Amino acid sequence: MATDRRHPQVDDTEELATTIGLYVLGEISLGKAAERTGVTRWEMEEILSEAGIEVRLGPQNRDDLEDEVETALDLE
């Protein structure tokens, strides 16, 4: 699951590992994972892809949808 290179936007590798684990388990959405690690959604997608993790596009359930909407509203 670990990548051989560190992503320059992520400072806390322990938080990144925890966040990736939560994402893989389906506990958090892509948007929430990005928010937890302090990167954009697109950067998080790249981090996950580099780690060999399949990115789930779109909300998987109502909670994911609400997280995505909340994250989007925070960008304003």
C-alpha positions in Angstrom: 0.0 0.0 0.0 2.9 2.4 0.5 4.4 4.3 -2.3 8.1 4.5 -2.9 8.1 8.3 -3.1 6.6 10.8 -0.7 4.0 13.2 -2.0 5.2 16.7 -1.6 1.9 18.2 -0.3 1.5 15.7 2.6 3.6 16.5 5.7 2.3 13.8 8.1 2.8 10.3 6.8 1.1 8.7 9.8 -2.0 10.7 9.2 -1.8 9.9 5.5 -1.6 6.1 6.3 -4.5 6.3 8.6 -6.6 8.3 6.1 -5.7 5.8 3.3 -6.8 3.0 5.6 -10.1 4.6 6.3 -10.7 5.3 2.6 -9.9 1.7 1.7 -12.3 0.4 4.4 -15.0 2.7 3.0 -15.2 4.7 6.2 -14.5 8.1 4.5 -15.0 9.5 1.1 -12.4 10.8 -1.3 -13.3 14.4 -0.4 -13.0 13.6 3.4 -9.7 11.9 2.8 -8.4 15.0 1.0 -9.6 17.2 3.8 -7.9 15.1 6.5 -4.6 15.2 4.7 -4.7 18.9 3.7 -4.6 18.3 -0.1 -7.0 18.8 -2.9 -9.4 16.0 -4.0 -7.4 15.7 -7.2 -4.1 15.4 -5.3 -5.7 12.7 -3.0 -6.8 10.8 -6.1 -3.2 10.9 -7.4 -1.8 9.8 -4.1 -4.2 6.8 -4.0 -3.5 5.9 -7.5 0.2 6.0 -6.9 -0.3 3.7 -3.9 -2.2 1.2 -6.2 -5.6 1.9 -4.6 -8.6 1.9 -6.8 -10.3 5.3 -6.5 -14.1 5.2 -6.0 -15.6 8.0 -8.0 -18.9 9.5 -6.8 -20.6 9.0 -3.5 -21.1 5.3 -2.5 -24.0 6.1 -0.1 -25.9 9.0 1.5 -23.2 9.7 4.1 -20.6 10.0 1.3 -22.9 12.3 -0.6 -23.3 14.5 2.4 -19.5 14.6 3.0 -18.9 15.6 -0.6 -21.5 18.4 -0.4 -20.0 19.6 2.9 -16.5 19.6 1.5 -17.7 21.5 -1.6 -19.5 24.1 0.5 -16.3 24.6 2.5 -14.5 25.6 -0.6 -16.6 28.7 -1.1 
